[in-house]
Amino acid sequence: MGKKKSDEAGVDSPLGPDPETIAEEMEEEEYVVEKVTDVRIKGGKKEYFLKWKNYPDTENTWEPDENLDCPDLIAAFEAQNKKNQEEKKKRKQKEKEQDEGASSKKKKVTEEEDENKPRGFDRGLQPERIIGATDSSGELMFLMKWKDSDEADLVPARQANIRCPQIVITFYEERLTWHTQNDDDDDEGSKKKK
């Protein structure tokens, strides 16, 4: 029930070892597998790490499965190994779900805080200037920079027109381009010359 030691029998007689002596030594030198502790694939062949009966752990060895005669121990090890791998997979999946759940809870709390936080003119801050404008929501909105704050908010243009008309006028003036009569004449003259 295991692997036989391959040491040669003592050769004391000039005729060679006695067959009876060889048989006795082979029986004495048979190793018995106590348990299978690990498995690996080496050179395309499956090997098991074996604990030998009546030997310390330092004498454990890797043996190819074709050299072994302990199918019950191998089957028990394979069943336990499969069970351990499934449990490990379940633990990892559970940890992943818990991590995702915790991060989504934090995200929800942050989103709720953001939703409950006052925006725009409700913050009670003084507008400094308009940074940009958009009508992506179907309503003209200004991106307003506030005095003494690094945050900017989208505010409806209709509110900004009433609460800070001078800032709205300044925003539009900065973006106006003026064409004079001379500019138009220069454009027409250059077209005629071509």
C-alpha positions as CSV (number, residue, x, y, z in Angstrom):
1,M,0.0,0.0,0.0
2,G,2.5,2.6,-1.1
3,K,5.8,2.8,-2.7
4,K,8.6,0.3,-2.3
5,K,12.1,1.5,-1.5
6,S,14.5,0.8,-4.4
7,D,17.7,0.2,-2.4
8,E,19.5,-3.0,-3.4
9,A,19.8,-5.9,-0.9
10,G,23.3,-6.4,0.6
11,V,25.7,-8.4,-1.6
12,D,27.9,-10.3,0.9
13,S,28.2,-13.6,-0.9
14,P,30.3,-14.0,-4.0
15,L,27.3,-15.7,-5.7
16,G,25.1,-12.6,-5.2
17,P,22.1,-12.0,-2.9
18,D,20.0,-14.9,-1.7
19,P,16.5,-14.7,-3.2
20,E,15.0,-15.4,0.2
21,T,16.9,-12.5,1.8
22,I,15.7,-10.2,-1.0
23,A,12.1,-11.1,-0.5
24,E,12.4,-10.4,3.3
25,E,14.1,-7.1,2.8
26,M,11.5,-6.0,0.2
27,E,8.7,-6.7,2.7
28,E,10.5,-4.7,5.4
29,E,11.2,-1.8,3.1
30,E,7.6,-1.2,1.9
31,Y,6.5,2.3,2.8
32,V,2.9,2.8,3.9
33,V,1.1,6.0,3.0
34,E,-0.4,7.7,6.0
35,K,-2.1,10.5,4.1
36,V,-2.0,12.6,1.0
37,T,-1.3,16.3,1.8
38,D,-1.1,18.0,-1.6
39,V,-1.3,17.6,-5.4
40,R,0.6,19.2,-8.3
41,I,1.0,18.7,-12.0
42,K,4.7,18.3,-13.0
43,G,5.8,17.4,-16.5
44,G,2.2,16.8,-17.5
45,K,1.8,14.1,-14.8
46,K,-0.2,14.3,-11.5
47,E,1.9,14.0,-8.4
48,Y,0.8,13.7,-4.8
49,F,2.7,14.9,-1.7
50,L,2.7,12.0,0.7
51,K,3.1,11.7,4.5
52,W,4.6,8.3,5.2
53,K,3.5,6.2,8.1
54,N,6.0,6.1,11.0
55,Y,8.2,8.8,9.4
56,P,8.5,12.5,10.3
57,D,7.1,15.2,8.0
58,T,10.6,16.0,6.8
59,E,10.5,12.6,5.0
60,N,7.4,13.6,3.0
61,T,7.8,13.2,-0.8
62,W,6.2,14.0,-4.1
63,E,5.2,10.7,-5.9
64,P,3.6,10.2,-9.3
65,D,0.1,8.7,-9.0
66,E,1.1,5.7,-11.2
67,N,3.6,4.6,-8.5
68,L,0.9,4.6,-5.7
69,D,-1.3,1.9,-4.5
70,C,-3.6,3.8,-2.2
71,P,-6.8,4.8,-4.2
72,D,-8.9,5.3,-1.1
73,L,-6.5,7.9,0.4
74,I,-6.2,9.7,-3.0
75,A,-10.0,9.7,-3.4
76,A,-10.5,11.1,0.1
77,F,-7.9,13.8,-0.5
78,E,-9.4,14.8,-3.9
79,A,-12.9,15.0,-2.3
80,Q,-11.6,17.2,0.5
81,N,-9.5,19.3,-1.9
82,K,-12.6,19.9,-4.1
83,K,-14.7,20.9,-1.1
84,N,-12.0,23.3,0.1
85,Q,-11.8,25.0,-3.3
86,E,-15.6,25.4,-3.5
87,E,-15.6,26.9,0.0
88,K,-12.8,29.3,-0.9
89,K,-14.6,30.3,-4.1
90,K,-17.8,31.0,-2.1
91,R,-15.9,33.1,0.5
92,K,-14.4,35.2,-2.3
93,Q,-17.7,35.7,-3.9
94,K,-19.3,36.7,-0.6
95,E,-16.5,39.1,0.2
96,K,-16.9,40.6,-3.3
97,E,-20.6,41.1,-2.8
98,Q,-20.0,42.6,0.7
99,D,-17.5,45.1,-0.7
100,E,-19.8,46.0,-3.6
101,G,-22.7,46.4,-1.1
102,A,-20.7,48.6,1.2
103,S,-19.4,50.9,-1.6
104,S,-22.9,51.2,-3.1
105,K,-24.3,52.1,0.3
106,K,-21.7,54.8,0.7
107,K,-22.5,56.0,-2.8
108,K,-26.2,56.1,-2.0
109,V,-25.6,58.1,1.2
110,T,-23.4,60.6,-0.7
111,E,-25.9,60.9,-3.5
112,E,-28.7,61.6,-0.9
113,E,-26.5,64.2,0.9
114,D,-25.9,65.8,-2.5
115,E,-29.6,65.8,-3.3
116,N,-30.5,67.4,0.0
117,K,-27.7,70.0,-0.2
118,P,-28.9,73.4,-1.2
119,R,-28.0,74.4,-4.7
120,G,-27.8,77.7,-6.6
121,F,-29.1,80.8,-5.0
122,D,-30.6,78.7,-2.1
123,R,-27.0,78.4,-0.7
124,G,-27.2,82.1,0.2
125,L,-23.9,83.0,-1.5
126,Q,-23.2,86.0,-3.7
127,P,-22.7,85.3,-7.4
128,E,-19.2,86.2,-8.7
129,R,-19.5,85.5,-12.4
130,I,-21.1,83.2,-15.0
131,I,-18.6,80.6,-16.3
132,G,-20.7,79.1,-19.0
133,A,-24.2,78.3,-20.2
134,T,-26.2,75.2,-21.4
135,D,-29.6,74.3,-22.5
136,S,-29.2,70.5,-22.4
137,S,-32.1,70.1,-20.0
138,G,-34.4,72.1,-22.3
139,E,-34.0,75.2,-20.2
140,L,-31.2,77.8,-20.4
141,M,-28.9,77.3,-17.4
142,F,-25.9,79.3,-16.3
143,L,-22.9,77.8,-14.5
144,M,-22.4,80.3,-11.7
145,K,-19.2,80.8,-9.8
146,W,-19.8,82.0,-6.3
147,K,-17.8,84.5,-4.2
148,D,-15.7,82.8,-1.4
149,S,-16.5,79.3,-2.8
150,D,-14.7,76.8,-5.0
151,E,-18.0,75.1,-6.1
152,A,-20.0,76.2,-9.0
153,D,-23.7,75.5,-9.6
154,L,-26.1,75.4,-12.5
155,V,-28.8,78.0,-12.0
156,P,-31.8,78.7,-14.2
157,A,-31.2,81.7,-16.4
158,R,-34.6,83.2,-15.5
159,Q,-33.5,83.3,-11.8
160,A,-30.1,84.8,-12.7
161,N,-31.7,87.5,-14.9
162,I,-33.7,88.7,-11.8
163,R,-31.2,88.2,-9.0
164,C,-28.0,89.3,-10.7
165,P,-28.8,91.1,-14.0
166,Q,-25.5,92.9,-14.2
167,I,-23.5,89.6,-14.1
168,V,-25.7,88.2,-16.9
169,I,-25.1,91.3,-19.0
170,T,-21.4,91.1,-18.4
171,F,-21.5,87.4,-19.5
172,Y,-23.2,88.3,-22.8
173,E,-21.0,91.3,-23.5
174,E,-17.9,89.2,-23.1
175,R,-19.2,86.9,-25.9
176,L,-20.4,89.5,-28.3
177,T,-18.5,90.1,-31.5
178,W,-19.1,93.4,-33.3
179,H,-19.0,93.9,-37.0
180,T,-18.5,97.5,-38.3
181,Q,-19.3,98.9,-41.7
182,N,-15.5,99.0,-42.5
183,D,-15.2,95.3,-41.7
184,D,-18.0,94.6,-44.1
185,D,-16.4,96.9,-46.8
186,D,-13.1,95.2,-46.4
187,D,-14.7,91.8,-46.8
188,E,-16.5,92.9,-50.0
189,G,-13.4,94.6,-51.4
190,S,-11.3,91.5,-50.9
191,K,-14.0,89.4,-52.7
192,K,-14.0,91.8,-55.7
193,K,-10.2,91.7,-56.1
194,K,-10.2,87.9,-56.3
